């Protein structure tokens, strides 16, 4: 149980285009989902917290107009990178917190974004 | 916010030896401390965790200790094997948010 999927697993796009990444909890309801970004050989940095039915909470330094987050249901959150630029190339990972659990987060497999 | 520091950044051990990774955290309100193992290009995998009301926890070759007073927690891997080679991250949870350490690249030499 507690499986989180992400789609796509990798994407290559041209500079200036937008890319949408989906995060789904497959066998549990996730009131809260989190989006992380991980640059090569670095740690995971929390970008934003996504709560079902409400606006996302962004961490300091993360542009909310550039990284649009939608959490429309208890099993789906999406991250849209708008007007992507090469510096946005990174590994984006989501995690989901089981509504019945206080702490445990289950991670998706990640999405490798490359902006040309 | 929470600040988690992790040492060392790299660790090379001979197969069969032990590996120890240490972390400190800044916010005394943090109450849950998971450890993750991440292989290249893959998701972090939870390997062990400890809550603030527990001082030590063990799962086969892996153990974690927590000193809440000193705000230190450590990961111990005994009898290391080549498959233990990976990047390990400590983390602390405060208000449902995970703050990660910088990571330790562990290499187990055969």
Interface residues (C-beta under 8 A of the other chain):
Chain A: X32 X34 X42 X43 X44 X45 X46 X49 X91 X93 X95 X97 X102 X103 X104 X105 X107 X108 X109 X110 X112
Chain B: X32 X34 X41 X42 X43 X44 X45 X46 X49 X51 X89 X93 X96 X97 X98 X99 X100 X101 X102 X103
